[in-house]
Amino acid sequence: MKYVGDQPVSVKELERLARTKTNLHGMQRWGYITVDSAKMIRATPKGLKARDVWADLPALIEQRWEERFTKAAVHGLRETLWTVVSKLDLDLPDCLPILGYGLWSVGPECKRSAPVERDLPLFVLLSRTLLAFAMGFERDSDLSLAICANVVRVLNEEGVRMRDLPVLSGVSKESIAMAMGILRKKNLVEVEKVVRLNAQGIEAQKEYLRRLALLEARWKDTDALQAFTTELLLRGIEPYPDNWRASVRKPSVLPHYPMVLHRGGYPDGS
């Protein structure tokens, strides 16, 4: 929505500006945009209003993070992330792209042509760091990081009940279903009353952990990132009363990697 206004913009130009594709059909269903037969996009009045509201949210959320985690902690996180992002040579988008078939984290391959601004919003720094890490992990990998980190990680030889997987992984049952389709197609799991890793699945789990350890060893500047542990973050995600998440079960764990699906774009796949 940042690049869509009341003046038309082509789908191709929007993808160039945003450096990622998006779920245009969903945006139409939700009433934010119109797309004509010539593939030209315009924001609706509802979309323009939403864009104006969203423009102020990054600064507001960063302020709330500073109140929850202290200004010093957020500043340290920002500096670490900027150090990482400033060394990336790809021109990555400001958000995490929607995971496609196979739940791969596909980013642009075009080279960055300008220095990284120091005052980028925190969500941009987080998104680019996560995407770059995922793209590095997935290079020559048989499975995506989203599937490995959220589903393969919590499975074992004894078996796990399907209904327990959303609670154990921190992602939605729809995300689990998509991941399970890939794992079954690759013959890595057996699904009966429970889901268990077969011999090939166990090897895939070992390969995930090996690949993850090697990649983390290359990403050495993680002190500030380690300070933001899951336990700390869970204390700060109590939803505001008027947020839709206040009406659903509070998560007991966070996803180990966001699964942004076409359904809504939320990081737990919901």
Backbone as JSON, one array per atom type, in Angstrom:
{
  "sequence": "MKYVGDQPVSVKELERLARTKTNLHGMQRWGYITVDSAKMIRATPKGLKARDVWADLPALIEQRWEERFTKAAVHGLRETLWTVVSKLDLDLPDCLPILGYGLWSVGPECKRSAPVERDLPLFVLLSRTLLAFAMGFERDSDLSLAICANVVRVLNEEGVRMRDLPVLSGVSKESIAMAMGILRKKNLVEVEKVVRLNAQGIEAQKEYLRRLALLEARWKDTDALQAFTTELLLRGIEPYPDNWRASVRKPSVLPHYPMVLHRGGYPDGS",
  "N": [[0.82, -1.21, 0.0], [2.09, 1.15, 0.43], [3.09, 2.03, -1.99], [0.92, 2.4, -3.59], [-1.58, 4.5, -4.77], [-4.19, 6.93, -5.43], [-3.69, 7.33, -8.05], [-3.05, 5.44, -11.01], [-0.94, 2.5, -10.99], [1.18, 0.15, -12.5], [1.13, -3.45, -12.24], [3.63, -4.61, -12.64], [5.33, -2.41, -12.17], [4.74, -1.87, -9.51], [5.74, -4.18, -8.25], [8.4, -3.79, -8.83], [9.01, -1.45, -7.38], [8.37, -2.23, -4.74], [9.96, -4.41, -4.5], [9.16, -7.0, -4.25], [6.65, -9.55, -4.74], [3.07, -9.61, -4.11], [-0.06, -10.45, -2.48], [-2.35, -9.84, -4.5], [-4.99, -10.55, -5.11], [-6.06, -11.03, -2.59], [-5.84, -8.46, -1.52], [-7.67, -7.17, -3.1], [-10.04, -8.52, -2.37], [-10.25, -7.73, 0.27], [-10.83, -5.13, -0.07], [-9.02, -3.03, -0.51], [-7.74, -2.29, -2.87], [-8.17, -1.79, -6.45], [-7.98, -3.63, -9.48], [-7.57, -3.27, -12.86], [-8.43, -4.41, -16.23], [-6.14, -3.97, -17.65], [-4.16, -4.5, -15.93], [-3.6, -2.46, -14.12], [-3.24, -0.8, -11.05], [-5.14, 0.69, -8.46], [-5.63, 2.47, -5.4], [-8.41, 2.05, -3.26], [-10.9, 4.17, -1.63], [-11.06, 3.1, 0.98], [-8.6, 1.78, 1.02], [-6.8, 3.95, 0.81], [-7.33, 5.24, 3.22], [-6.51, 3.25, 5.01], [-3.78, 3.16, 4.34], [-2.92, 5.67, 5.26], [-3.32, 5.34, 8.0], [-1.59, 3.19, 8.57], [0.87, 4.36, 8.07], [1.8, 5.67, 10.34], [2.27, 3.68, 12.15], [4.83, 2.17, 12.39], [6.62, 3.89, 13.87], [5.13, 4.24, 16.21], [4.95, 1.6, 17.2], [7.67, 1.01, 17.62], [8.14, 2.81, 19.68], [6.56, 1.65, 21.68], [7.93, -0.75, 22.0], [10.3, 0.22, 23.08], [9.34, 1.09, 25.52], [8.58, -1.33, 26.66], [10.87, -3.02, 26.55], [13.04, -1.47, 27.2], [14.8, 1.47, 26.2], [17.52, 1.32, 25.71], [17.96, -1.41, 25.13], [16.49, -1.76, 22.75], [17.8, 0.05, 21.11], [20.32, -1.16, 21.0], [19.64, -3.52, 19.67], [18.75, -2.45, 17.24], [21.16, -1.29, 16.25], [22.77, -3.57, 15.92], [21.28, -4.99, 13.99], [21.34, -3.13, 11.89], [24.06, -3.15, 11.29], [24.31, -5.72, 10.25], [22.48, -5.64, 8.04], [23.55, -3.56, 6.51], [25.71, -4.75, 5.34], [24.74, -6.52, 3.53], [24.47, -7.48, 0.14], [22.32, -7.56, -1.54], [19.32, -6.08, -2.88], [17.01, -5.99, -0.87], [13.49, -6.44, 0.03], [11.29, -4.34, 2.07], [9.83, -5.85, 3.74], [8.84, -9.16, 4.93], [8.58, -11.47, 2.36], [5.62, -13.09, 1.01], [5.32, -16.53, 1.59], [5.78, -18.9, -0.92], [4.9, -21.74, -3.02], [6.08, -24.69, -1.53], [6.92, -23.25, 0.54], [9.07, -21.5, 0.45], [11.44, -18.87, 1.06], [11.57, -16.46, -0.95], [13.54, -14.02, -2.35], [14.52, -10.92, -4.01], [17.07, -10.96, -6.56], [18.56, -8.84, -7.36], [21.26, -6.54, -7.2], [22.22, -4.38, -4.49], [22.22, -0.89, -4.87], [22.7, 1.43, -3.5], [23.81, 3.0, -0.4], [22.76, 1.69, 2.82], [20.23, 3.22, 4.65], [20.51, 4.72, 7.87], [18.35, 5.24, 9.47], [16.26, 3.49, 9.03], [13.07, 1.94, 9.57], [12.5, -0.25, 12.37], [11.18, -2.65, 11.78], [11.82, -3.03, 9.12], [14.57, -3.51, 9.19], [14.59, -5.87, 10.71], [13.1, -7.56, 9.0], [14.66, -7.67, 6.62], [17.0, -8.82, 7.61], [16.09, -11.36, 8.53], [15.1, -12.42, 6.11], [17.42, -12.49, 4.51], [18.94, -14.32, 5.99], [17.32, -16.61, 5.75], [17.36, -17.01, 2.96], [20.05, -17.61, 2.64], [20.19, -20.0, 4.09], [18.47, -21.63, 2.59], [19.68, -21.96, 0.18], [20.58, -24.37, -1.99], [19.29, -26.19, -0.35], [17.05, -28.89, 0.49], [14.69, -28.45, 1.76], [12.61, -25.75, 2.92], [13.48, -23.04, 5.16], [11.35, -22.24, 6.77], [9.71, -24.55, 6.96], [11.52, -26.36, 8.11], [12.35, -25.07, 10.54], [9.98, -24.71, 11.95], [8.36, -27.0, 11.8], [9.69, -29.55, 11.12], [11.55, -29.39, 13.15], [10.09, -29.91, 15.56], [9.19, -32.48, 15.33], [9.56, -36.08, 15.73], [10.85, -39.49, 16.09], [9.1, -41.0, 17.6], [6.57, -39.88, 17.4], [4.13, -37.29, 17.01], [1.09, -35.8, 17.93], [-1.11, -34.54, 15.48], [-2.79, -32.4, 16.13], [-1.4, -31.19, 18.12], [0.69, -29.87, 16.98], [0.42, -27.08, 16.1], [0.51, -25.73, 18.61], [3.02, -26.51, 19.59], [4.75, -25.53, 17.66], [4.11, -22.85, 17.2], [2.9, -21.79, 14.98], [0.09, -21.51, 12.68], [-2.63, -23.91, 12.17], [-3.24, -24.07, 9.48], [-0.82, -23.37, 8.3], [0.71, -25.52, 9.17], [-0.59, -27.59, 7.81], [0.07, -26.99, 5.14], [2.87, -27.28, 5.23], [3.02, -29.97, 5.96], [2.04, -31.22, 3.69], [4.18, -30.89, 1.91], [6.21, -32.32, 3.25], [5.15, -34.89, 3.23], [5.02, -35.38, 0.5], [7.72, -35.49, -0.1], [8.34, -37.76, 1.18], [9.13, -37.9, 3.93], [7.84, -38.13, 6.31], [5.58, -40.15, 8.32], [2.17, -40.5, 8.53], [-0.25, -41.31, 10.7], [-2.15, -42.05, 13.37], [-0.6, -40.34, 14.64], [2.03, -37.99, 13.78], [5.08, -38.89, 12.53], [8.64, -38.81, 12.11], [10.24, -40.53, 9.49], [13.01, -42.69, 8.54], [14.31, -41.22, 6.53], [13.33, -38.73, 7.16], [14.46, -38.25, 9.67], [17.13, -37.96, 8.92], [16.84, -35.66, 7.39], [16.17, -33.85, 9.39], [18.55, -33.83, 10.88], [20.23, -32.76, 8.92], [19.1, -30.23, 8.67], [19.75, -29.12, 11.22], [22.53, -29.22, 11.07], [23.08, -27.56, 8.85], [21.98, -25.18, 9.81], [23.63, -24.62, 12.05], [26.08, -24.16, 10.78], [25.51, -21.88, 9.27], [24.79, -20.04, 11.26], [27.24, -19.79, 12.51], [28.57, -18.21, 10.74], [27.28, -15.85, 10.99], [28.2, -13.82, 13.12], [27.88, -11.56, 14.71], [25.85, -11.3, 17.01], [25.08, -10.53, 19.57], [23.23, -8.56, 20.56], [20.95, -9.53, 19.37], [20.63, -11.98, 20.66], [19.89, -11.12, 23.13], [17.24, -10.59, 22.95], [15.31, -12.76, 23.83], [13.04, -15.56, 23.47], [11.48, -15.83, 25.77], [11.54, -13.24, 26.84], [10.3, -11.77, 24.79], [7.74, -12.94, 24.75], [6.61, -11.87, 27.02], [5.95, -9.43, 26.15], [3.97, -9.46, 24.22], [1.32, -9.28, 24.81], [-1.85, -8.81, 23.67], [-3.55, -5.78, 22.65], [-6.74, -4.79, 23.98], [-8.64, -4.21, 21.93], [-7.68, -5.52, 19.74], [-7.78, -8.15, 17.29], [-6.41, -10.42, 18.07], [-6.74, -10.59, 20.76], [-8.96, -12.06, 21.23], [-8.39, -14.68, 20.71], [-6.6, -17.73, 21.53], [-3.81, -17.21, 23.63], [-0.47, -17.41, 22.49], [1.84, -19.99, 23.44], [4.37, -20.33, 22.61], [6.66, -18.74, 20.32], [6.89, -18.61, 16.72], [9.76, -20.18, 15.22], [10.61, -19.3, 12.83], [9.1, -16.85, 10.82], [6.03, -17.57, 9.15], [4.76, -16.34, 6.64], [1.84, -16.25, 5.02], [-0.38, -16.32, 2.12], [-2.9, -15.97, 3.08], [-3.3, -13.95, 5.03], [-1.04, -12.61, 5.7], [0.1, -12.59, 8.2], [2.69, -13.21, 10.65], [2.59, -15.76, 11.84], [1.28, -17.32, 10.13], [-1.46, -17.19, 10.31]],
  "CA": [[0.0, 0.0, 0.0], [2.99, 2.31, 0.43], [3.36, 2.44, -3.36], [-0.34, 2.46, -4.33], [-2.41, 5.66, -4.42], [-5.37, 7.07, -6.28], [-3.22, 7.32, -9.42], [-2.77, 4.04, -11.36], [0.41, 1.98, -11.09], [1.09, -1.19, -13.06], [1.56, -4.54, -11.37], [5.07, -4.75, -12.82], [6.0, -1.29, -11.51], [4.57, -2.06, -8.07], [6.69, -5.2, -7.82], [9.75, -3.2, -8.9], [9.15, -0.51, -6.27], [8.32, -2.94, -3.46], [10.99, -5.46, -4.57], [8.53, -8.28, -3.92], [5.26, -9.73, -5.14], [2.16, -9.66, -2.97], [-1.33, -11.13, -2.73], [-3.26, -8.83, -5.05], [-6.37, -11.03, -5.0], [-6.48, -10.77, -1.22], [-5.99, -7.02, -1.35], [-8.94, -6.83, -3.73], [-11.13, -9.05, -1.53], [-10.34, -6.93, 1.5], [-11.35, -3.82, -0.44], [-7.99, -2.0, -0.46], [-7.3, -1.88, -4.2], [-8.84, -2.32, -7.63], [-7.05, -3.97, -10.56], [-8.37, -3.31, -14.08], [-8.05, -5.41, -17.23], [-4.79, -3.66, -18.12], [-3.26, -4.77, -14.8], [-3.27, -1.21, -13.45], [-3.74, -0.87, -9.68], [-5.46, 1.92, -7.76], [-6.14, 2.3, -4.04], [-9.79, 2.47, -3.0], [-10.97, 5.07, -0.46], [-10.7, 2.31, 2.15], [-7.17, 1.55, 0.96], [-6.11, 5.2, 1.12], [-7.47, 5.46, 4.67], [-5.64, 2.28, 5.67], [-2.39, 3.57, 4.13], [-2.66, 6.79, 6.16], [-3.23, 4.81, 9.37], [-0.39, 2.36, 8.68], [2.09, 5.17, 7.97], [2.25, 6.07, 11.67], [2.43, 2.53, 13.04], [6.2, 1.77, 12.73], [7.16, 4.72, 14.96], [4.36, 3.95, 17.42], [5.33, 0.27, 17.7], [9.02, 1.12, 18.17], [8.01, 3.48, 20.98], [6.05, 0.66, 22.63], [9.02, -1.68, 22.29], [11.22, 0.88, 24.0], [8.69, 1.09, 26.84], [8.53, -2.7, 27.16], [12.16, -3.68, 26.63], [13.98, -0.38, 27.49], [15.33, 2.15, 25.03], [18.89, 0.83, 25.46], [17.89, -2.73, 24.49], [16.02, -1.59, 21.38], [18.89, 0.72, 20.38], [21.34, -2.17, 20.74], [19.1, -4.4, 18.63], [18.76, -1.69, 15.98], [22.53, -1.14, 15.78], [23.23, -4.87, 15.44], [20.58, -5.28, 12.75], [21.83, -2.25, 10.83], [25.38, -3.65, 10.91], [24.1, -6.88, 9.38], [21.81, -5.24, 6.8], [24.43, -2.7, 5.71], [26.7, -5.59, 4.65], [24.06, -7.35, 2.53], [24.65, -6.88, -1.18], [21.08, -7.65, -2.31], [18.34, -5.02, -2.65], [15.9, -6.75, -0.3], [12.29, -5.64, 0.31], [11.12, -3.82, 3.44], [8.97, -6.78, 4.48], [9.05, -10.56, 4.6], [7.68, -11.86, 1.27], [4.7, -14.21, 1.24], [5.92, -17.8, 1.23], [5.1, -19.53, -2.04], [4.86, -23.2, -2.98], [7.28, -25.2, -0.87], [7.15, -22.34, 1.67], [10.4, -20.91, 0.3], [11.58, -17.42, 1.26], [12.17, -15.99, -2.21], [13.82, -12.59, -2.39], [15.1, -10.46, -5.29], [18.49, -11.23, -6.75], [19.24, -7.65, -7.85], [22.27, -6.02, -6.27], [21.92, -3.08, -3.89], [22.97, 0.15, -5.57], [22.88, 2.61, -2.64], [24.05, 2.65, 1.0], [21.57, 1.47, 3.64], [19.97, 4.35, 5.55], [20.61, 4.34, 9.28], [17.09, 5.49, 10.17], [15.2, 2.59, 8.56], [12.23, 1.4, 10.64], [12.99, -1.5, 12.95], [10.61, -3.81, 11.09], [12.56, -3.22, 7.88], [15.85, -4.14, 9.55], [14.28, -7.25, 11.1], [12.66, -8.32, 7.83], [15.78, -7.92, 5.71], [17.91, -9.76, 8.27], [15.47, -12.68, 8.5], [15.03, -12.9, 4.74], [18.77, -12.82, 4.07], [19.33, -15.56, 6.66], [16.56, -17.71, 5.15], [17.87, -17.25, 1.61], [21.32, -18.29, 2.79], [19.91, -21.37, 4.53], [17.75, -22.39, 1.58], [20.51, -22.17, -1.0], [20.93, -25.8, -2.14], [18.59, -27.01, 0.66], [15.88, -29.61, -0.02], [13.52, -27.95, 2.48], [12.67, -24.34, 3.29], [13.73, -22.77, 6.57], [10.07, -22.19, 7.48], [9.29, -25.92, 7.26], [12.49, -26.96, 9.03], [12.4, -24.42, 11.86], [8.7, -24.74, 12.66], [7.69, -28.31, 11.78], [10.67, -30.62, 11.26], [12.19, -29.22, 14.47], [9.31, -30.43, 16.69], [8.82, -33.86, 15.08], [10.52, -37.08, 16.18], [10.56, -40.86, 15.65], [8.0, -41.56, 18.39], [5.33, -39.36, 16.85], [3.47, -36.14, 17.63], [-0.29, -35.65, 17.46], [-1.27, -33.43, 14.54], [-3.44, -31.27, 16.79], [-0.45, -30.54, 19.03], [1.75, -29.19, 16.24], [0.34, -25.61, 16.17], [0.95, -25.25, 19.93], [4.45, -26.76, 19.73], [5.52, -24.77, 16.67], [3.78, -21.43, 17.24], [2.26, -21.37, 13.73], [-1.3, -21.93, 12.57], [-2.89, -25.24, 11.62], [-3.17, -23.95, 8.03], [0.61, -23.43, 7.96], [1.12, -26.9, 9.41], [-1.13, -28.4, 6.72], [0.87, -26.74, 3.94], [4.18, -27.89, 5.44], [2.86, -31.41, 5.98], [1.91, -31.66, 2.3], [5.53, -30.95, 1.34], [6.94, -33.4, 3.91], [4.61, -36.17, 2.76], [5.42, -35.53, -0.89], [9.14, -35.84, -0.1], [8.46, -39.03, 1.9], [9.93, -37.68, 5.14], [7.01, -38.39, 7.49], [4.5, -41.11, 8.28], [1.02, -39.9, 9.2], [-1.31, -42.24, 11.08], [-2.79, -41.32, 14.46], [0.37, -39.3, 14.95], [2.99, -37.7, 12.71], [6.44, -39.26, 12.95], [9.69, -38.77, 11.1], [10.81, -41.82, 9.12], [14.47, -42.66, 8.5], [14.71, -40.09, 5.7], [12.99, -37.53, 7.9], [15.48, -38.06, 10.7], [18.31, -37.42, 8.24], [16.52, -34.28, 7.02], [16.25, -33.07, 10.62], [19.99, -33.68, 11.16], [20.77, -31.84, 7.92], [18.63, -28.89, 9.07], [20.54, -28.64, 12.35], [23.9, -29.01, 10.6], [23.08, -26.37, 8.0], [21.69, -24.04, 10.68], [24.82, -24.34, 12.84], [27.11, -23.58, 9.9], [25.11, -20.53, 8.89], [24.87, -19.19, 12.45], [28.65, -19.52, 12.78], [29.0, -17.12, 9.85], [26.62, -14.64, 11.47], [28.81, -13.79, 14.45], [27.52, -10.37, 15.48], [24.48, -11.6, 17.44], [24.9, -10.27, 21.01], [21.97, -7.86, 20.81], [19.86, -10.41, 18.96], [20.45, -12.99, 21.69], [19.26, -10.49, 24.29], [15.79, -10.66, 22.74], [14.95, -14.17, 23.9], [11.61, -15.85, 23.34], [10.83, -15.56, 27.05], [11.37, -11.79, 26.96], [9.3, -11.32, 23.83], [6.41, -13.41, 25.13], [6.06, -10.96, 28.04], [5.58, -8.16, 25.52], [3.02, -9.59, 23.11], [-0.06, -9.24, 25.3], [-2.55, -7.97, 22.69], [-4.44, -4.73, 23.13], [-8.11, -5.34, 24.06], [-9.41, -4.07, 20.7], [-7.03, -6.26, 18.67], [-8.44, -9.44, 17.1], [-5.68, -11.49, 18.76], [-7.18, -10.67, 22.15], [-10.08, -13.0, 21.31], [-7.92, -16.04, 20.44], [-5.7, -18.26, 22.55], [-2.48, -16.61, 23.68], [0.52, -18.43, 22.15], [2.81, -20.36, 24.47], [5.69, -20.2, 21.97], [6.7, -17.97, 19.08], [7.51, -19.36, 15.62], [11.2, -20.01, 15.09], [10.75, -18.49, 11.63], [7.76, -16.43, 10.4], [5.43, -18.23, 7.99], [3.83, -15.35, 6.09], [1.08, -16.89, 3.96], [-1.26, -15.46, 1.33], [-4.18, -15.84, 3.76], [-3.45, -12.66, 5.68], [0.24, -11.95, 5.85], [0.57, -12.58, 9.58], [3.92, -14.01, 10.73], [2.39, -17.14, 12.28], [0.5, -17.99, 9.11], [-2.9, -17.15, 10.6]],
  "C": [[0.86, 1.26, 0.0], [3.17, 2.88, -0.97], [2.09, 2.55, -4.2], [-1.14, 3.66, -3.84], [-3.63, 5.73, -5.3], [-5.0, 7.2, -7.76], [-2.79, 5.89, -9.79], [-1.28, 3.72, -11.4], [0.3, 0.55, -11.6], [1.57, -2.23, -12.05], [3.08, -4.69, -11.44], [5.83, -3.64, -12.09], [5.89, -1.41, -10.0], [5.57, -3.08, -7.54], [8.12, -4.68, -7.86], [10.0, -2.29, -7.71], [9.24, -1.24, -4.92], [9.39, -4.03, -3.36], [10.44, -6.81, -4.1], [7.14, -8.33, -4.53], [4.38, -9.73, -3.9], [0.87, -10.35, -3.4], [-2.37, -10.12, -3.22], [-4.71, -9.26, -4.93], [-6.91, -10.79, -3.59], [-6.71, -9.3, -0.97], [-7.28, -6.53, -1.99], [-10.11, -7.29, -2.87], [-11.34, -8.21, -0.29], [-10.75, -5.48, 1.21], [-10.33, -2.7, -0.43], [-7.6, -1.47, -1.83], [-8.3, -2.37, -5.26], [-7.76, -2.6, -8.67], [-7.87, -4.1, -11.84], [-7.81, -4.32, -15.08], [-6.65, -5.18, -17.79], [-3.74, -3.87, -17.03], [-2.74, -3.48, -14.16], [-3.98, -1.21, -12.09], [-4.02, 0.53, -9.15], [-5.91, 1.58, -6.34], [-7.59, 2.77, -3.98], [-9.78, 3.5, -1.87], [-10.6, 4.35, 0.84], [-9.19, 2.06, 2.19], [-6.36, 2.79, 1.3], [-6.17, 5.51, 2.61], [-6.55, 4.52, 5.44], [-4.17, 2.68, 5.53], [-2.02, 4.71, 5.06], [-2.49, 6.31, 7.6], [-1.92, 4.04, 9.54], [0.89, 3.18, 8.68], [2.66, 5.53, 9.33], [2.6, 4.9, 12.57], [3.88, 2.15, 13.36], [6.78, 2.57, 13.9], [6.45, 4.44, 16.28], [4.78, 2.62, 18.04], [6.75, 0.3, 18.27], [9.0, 1.8, 19.54], [7.52, 2.5, 22.05], [7.11, -0.37, 22.97], [10.01, -1.06, 23.27], [10.64, 0.91, 25.41], [8.71, -0.29, 27.46], [9.91, -3.26, 27.46], [13.31, -2.75, 27.01], [14.56, 0.17, 26.19], [16.73, 1.64, 24.69], [18.87, -0.52, 24.74], [17.47, -2.61, 23.03], [17.09, -0.91, 20.54], [19.98, -0.29, 20.05], [20.91, -3.13, 19.65], [19.17, -3.71, 17.27], [20.18, -1.59, 15.41], [23.08, -2.46, 15.22], [22.59, -5.21, 14.1], [21.1, -4.42, 11.6], [23.21, -2.71, 10.37], [25.26, -4.83, 9.96], [23.55, -6.44, 8.03], [22.72, -4.41, 5.91], [25.47, -3.49, 4.93], [26.07, -6.48, 3.59], [24.18, -6.69, 1.16], [23.4, -6.95, -2.04], [20.14, -6.51, -1.93], [17.05, -5.66, -2.15], [14.7, -5.86, -0.01], [12.24, -5.2, 1.77], [10.28, -4.74, 4.31], [9.41, -8.2, 4.18], [8.08, -10.96, 3.49], [6.76, -13.0, 1.7], [5.38, -15.49, 0.76], [5.1, -18.45, 0.12], [5.07, -21.04, -1.89], [6.18, -23.73, -2.44], [7.66, -24.37, 0.34], [8.58, -21.8, 1.67], [10.36, -19.41, 0.54], [12.32, -16.83, 0.06], [12.33, -14.48, -2.18], [14.42, -12.2, -3.72], [16.59, -10.76, -5.35], [19.25, -10.01, -7.25], [20.15, -7.07, -6.77], [21.84, -4.65, -5.74], [22.82, -2.03, -4.53], [23.25, 1.38, -4.72], [23.14, 2.16, -1.2], [22.74, 2.49, 1.76], [21.41, 2.63, 4.62], [20.0, 3.88, 7.0], [19.27, 4.46, 10.01], [15.94, 4.62, 9.64], [14.37, 2.12, 9.75], [12.75, 0.04, 11.12], [12.44, -2.72, 12.21], [11.31, -4.08, 9.77], [13.88, -3.94, 8.15], [15.64, -5.6, 9.94], [13.94, -8.09, 9.87], [13.83, -8.65, 6.9], [16.77, -8.92, 6.31], [17.36, -11.18, 8.2], [15.45, -13.25, 7.09], [16.41, -13.3, 4.23], [19.25, -14.12, 4.7], [18.63, -16.75, 6.02], [17.08, -18.04, 3.75], [19.22, -17.96, 1.65], [21.13, -19.75, 3.19], [19.36, -22.2, 3.38], [18.55, -22.62, 0.3], [21.0, -23.61, -1.01], [20.28, -26.69, -1.08], [17.38, -27.7, 0.01], [14.59, -29.13, 0.62], [13.71, -26.49, 2.83], [12.97, -24.2, 4.78], [12.43, -22.75, 7.37], [9.59, -23.58, 7.86], [10.22, -26.55, 8.29], [12.36, -26.4, 10.45], [11.11, -24.59, 12.65], [8.07, -26.13, 12.75], [8.68, -29.45, 11.98], [11.32, -30.58, 12.65], [11.43, -29.91, 15.59], [8.86, -31.86, 16.48], [9.91, -34.81, 15.58], [10.1, -38.46, 15.68], [9.35, -41.46, 16.37], [6.64, -41.08, 17.86], [4.74, -38.24, 17.68], [2.07, -36.04, 17.06], [-0.4, -34.41, 16.58], [-1.84, -32.2, 15.24], [-2.51, -30.54, 17.74], [0.58, -29.69, 18.29], [1.62, -27.66, 16.25], [0.84, -25.05, 17.5], [2.46, -25.39, 20.08], [5.29, -25.86, 18.83], [5.29, -23.26, 16.74], [3.16, -20.91, 15.96], [0.89, -22.02, 13.61], [-1.44, -23.33, 11.98], [-2.87, -25.21, 10.1], [-1.71, -24.01, 7.55], [1.13, -24.85, 8.11], [0.66, -27.79, 8.25], [-0.32, -28.23, 5.45], [2.24, -27.4, 4.06], [4.09, -29.41, 5.38], [2.71, -31.97, 4.57], [3.27, -31.82, 1.64], [6.3, -32.13, 1.94], [6.45, -34.77, 3.45], [5.03, -36.43, 1.31], [6.88, -35.97, -1.0], [9.41, -37.12, 0.68], [9.37, -38.92, 3.12], [9.15, -37.98, 6.42], [6.03, -39.53, 7.23], [3.35, -40.55, 9.11], [-0.03, -40.98, 9.43], [-2.15, -41.53, 12.13], [-1.9, -40.17, 14.91], [1.25, -39.07, 13.74], [4.38, -38.04, 13.24], [7.41, -39.13, 11.78], [10.13, -40.19, 10.79], [12.33, -41.66, 9.03], [14.97, -41.48, 7.66], [14.42, -38.77, 6.4], [13.98, -37.21, 8.99], [16.74, -37.47, 10.09], [18.08, -35.97, 7.82], [16.61, -33.36, 8.24], [17.72, -32.82, 11.01], [20.63, -32.69, 10.2], [20.36, -30.41, 8.22], [19.49, -28.33, 10.19], [21.98, -28.37, 11.95], [24.01, -27.73, 9.79], [22.88, -25.1, 8.82], [22.93, -23.64, 11.48], [25.91, -23.68, 12.0], [26.78, -22.13, 9.55], [25.21, -19.58, 10.08], [26.32, -18.86, 12.79], [29.18, -18.39, 11.92], [28.41, -15.79, 10.29], [27.06, -14.43, 12.93], [28.31, -12.65, 15.32], [26.08, -10.48, 15.98], [24.21, -11.26, 18.91], [23.56, -9.62, 21.31], [20.78, -8.71, 20.41], [19.58, -11.44, 20.04], [19.77, -12.42, 22.92], [17.74, -10.52, 24.18], [15.37, -12.12, 22.68], [13.45, -14.33, 23.76], [10.88, -15.5, 24.63], [10.57, -14.07, 27.22], [10.28, -11.29, 26.04], [7.9, -11.74, 24.22], [5.78, -12.52, 26.19], [5.56, -9.68, 27.4], [4.56, -8.27, 24.41], [1.59, -9.71, 23.6], [-0.85, -8.3, 24.38], [-3.39, -6.88, 23.35], [-5.88, -5.22, 23.06], [-8.9, -5.25, 22.76], [-8.77, -4.77, 19.51], [-7.68, -7.63, 18.53], [-7.73, -10.56, 17.82], [-6.1, -11.61, 20.23], [-8.3, -11.7, 22.33], [-9.67, -14.45, 21.03], [-6.92, -16.45, 21.52], [-4.33, -17.59, 22.48], [-1.43, -17.68, 23.39], [1.46, -18.72, 23.31], [4.23, -20.32, 23.94], [5.55, -19.3, 20.76], [7.28, -18.85, 17.97], [9.01, -19.15, 15.61], [11.55, -19.29, 13.8], [9.35, -18.12, 11.15], [7.3, -17.18, 9.15], [4.35, -17.3, 7.44], [3.12, -15.96, 4.88], [0.18, -15.89, 3.25], [-2.57, -15.17, 2.06], [-4.36, -14.46, 4.38], [-2.15, -11.92, 5.87], [0.76, -11.88, 7.26], [1.74, -13.53, 9.76], [3.76, -15.42, 11.29], [1.51, -17.91, 11.29], [-0.99, -17.93, 9.31], [-3.65, -16.24, 9.63]]
}
